[in-house]
Amino acid sequence: MEPLLAGKVALVTGAGSGIGEATAILYAAHGAKVIVSDVNEKGGQSTVEAIRKKGGDAQFVQCDVSKAAECEQLVSATLKAYGRLDAACNNAGIGGEQHPIADMSVEGFDKVIAINLSSVFYCMKYQIPAMLKNGGGAIVNMASILGQVGFAYSAGYVAAKHGVIGLTQNAGIEYSAQGIRVNAVGPGFIDTPLLKDANPQMKAGLVAKHPIGRLGKAEEVAELVIWLSSDKASFVTGAYYPVDGGYLAP
């Protein structure tokens, strides 16, 4: 495998499990030094250990991405540890409440917006100045297929992911000429801990929505993130890329 990120420093939020974990591990496999961030210390440290066992270089920094000050501290810790920041995957997110809009709590809506949308703004606000010092970098924001379409009983999540795509487009317009590429990835339903409580009937229903006939794997999403973070995607910015097994095609 050709290392696409040799000598680079990468940061991944929500890297303690699922897509974030797979992305952090693949960043390291492609030669990057990785800051693994998560609100869950146990999960984050587990990802660091997995990277180190394969000979990679990684450190864990705990962060609640819903708080701007902690996102600023996360970037500062990255610079302190490795001296620079070249790539970032803003992946942290939650599913949120599953209710019709009129029955959704204000607190539940605010929580999913804070973690899934505001956090992307906070992270980019501090990542971008750090990357500008290097002369550029690449940011990949984790959106969703639900950043393009609606999904009943998930208004907070859907609104947040639509917002992530908008933020990504704006950042691409504002910073691409300065060497920072910003893109968004839209996973379909992926077999991660977010679906651990889904019953077999619900999982079968989700599978049926994907023409490819199965749920996605975290590693399949990570492959796209790494490509977008690398020089292979040098003319790619301000864009949204589904990785969804055909979900959006019908």
NORBELJO-V995120 format. One record per residue. N is the residue number from 1. RES is the residue in one small letter. SS is DSSP state (~ for helix, > for strand, _ for the rest). Layout:
n:res:ss
N:RES:SS
N:RES:SS
//
This chain:
n:res:ss
1:m:_
2:e:_
3:p:_
4:l:_
5:l:_
6:a:_
7:g:_
8:k:_
9:v:>
10:a:>
11:l:>
12:v:>
13:t:_
14:g:_
15:a:_
16:g:_
17:s:_
18:g:~
19:i:~
20:g:~
21:e:~
22:a:~
23:t:~
24:a:~
25:i:~
26:l:~
27:y:~
28:a:~
29:a:~
30:h:_
31:g:_
32:a:_
33:k:>
34:v:>
35:i:>
36:v:>
37:s:>
38:d:>
39:v:_
40:n:_
41:e:~
42:k:~
43:g:~
44:g:~
45:q:~
46:s:~
47:t:~
48:v:~
49:e:~
50:a:~
51:i:~
52:r:~
53:k:~
54:k:_
55:g:_
56:g:_
57:d:_
58:a:>
59:q:>
60:f:>
61:v:>
62:q:>
63:c:_
64:d:_
65:v:_
66:s:_
67:k:_
68:a:~
69:a:~
70:e:~
71:c:~
72:e:~
73:q:~
74:l:~
75:v:~
76:s:~
77:a:~
78:t:~
79:l:~
80:k:~
81:a:~
82:y:~
83:g:_
84:r:_
85:l:_
86:d:_
87:a:>
88:a:>
89:c:>
90:n:>
91:n:_
92:a:_
93:g:_
94:i:_
95:g:_
96:g:_
97:e:_
98:q:_
99:h:>
100:p:_
101:i:~
102:a:~
103:d:~
104:m:_
105:s:_
106:v:~
107:e:~
108:g:~
109:f:~
110:d:~
111:k:~
112:v:~
113:i:~
114:a:~
115:i:~
116:n:~
117:l:~
118:s:~
119:s:~
120:v:~
121:f:~
122:y:~
123:c:~
124:m:~
125:k:~
126:y:~
127:q:~
128:i:~
129:p:~
130:a:~
131:m:~
132:l:~
133:k:_
134:n:_
135:g:_
136:g:_
137:g:>
138:a:>
139:i:>
140:v:>
141:n:>
142:m:>
143:a:_
144:s:_
145:i:~
146:l:~
147:g:~
148:q:_
149:v:_
150:g:_
151:f:_
152:a:_
153:y:_
154:s:>
155:a:~
156:g:~
157:y:~
158:v:~
159:a:~
160:a:~
161:k:~
162:h:~
163:g:~
164:v:~
165:i:~
166:g:~
167:l:~
168:t:~
169:q:~
170:n:~
171:a:~
172:g:~
173:i:~
174:e:~
175:y:~
176:s:~
177:a:~
178:q:~
179:g:_
180:i:>
181:r:>
182:v:>
183:n:>
184:a:>
185:v:>
186:g:>
187:p:>
188:g:_
189:f:_
190:i:>
191:d:_
192:t:_
193:p:~
194:l:~
195:l:~
196:k:_
197:d:_
198:a:_
199:n:_
200:p:~
201:q:~
202:m:~
203:k:~
204:a:~
205:g:~
206:l:~
207:v:~
208:a:~
209:k:_
210:h:_
211:p:_
212:i:_
213:g:_
214:r:_
215:l:_
216:g:>
217:k:_
218:a:~
219:e:~
220:e:~
221:v:~
222:a:~
223:e:~
224:l:~
225:v:~
226:i:~
227:w:~
228:l:~
229:s:~
230:s:_
231:d:~
232:k:~
233:a:~
234:s:_
235:f:_
236:v:_
237:t:_
238:g:_
239:a:_
240:y:>
241:y:>
242:p:>
243:v:>
244:d:_
245:g:_
246:g:_
247:y:_
248:l:_
249:a:_
250:p:_
//
